[in-house]
Amino acid sequence: MKTPHTIRLFFERNGFAVSTRLAELLGMKVKSVRIFFIYASFATLVGGFALYLTLAFWMKLKDMVYTKRSSVFDL
């Protein structure tokens, strides 16, 4: 059974060099790739929240405009 220390070392050697490998593959600076990942994560978070608020507002507006009427006398 592997100890947690050896598992951590395995992931540090193989998993944390993603931006370095991607930068080498694309011929870019590592700093630029890391900054892009940071900006993309913030844009995804803010974009998802904005989409949620827009859809909630739209559904509330739809409910206010289209109301069910139970009979003809409710006009």
Summary of the structure (lengths in Angstrom):
residues: 75
radius of gyration: 25.3
end to end distance: 74.8
largest distance: 76.2
contacts: 133
relative contact order: 0.06
helix: 79%
strand: 0%
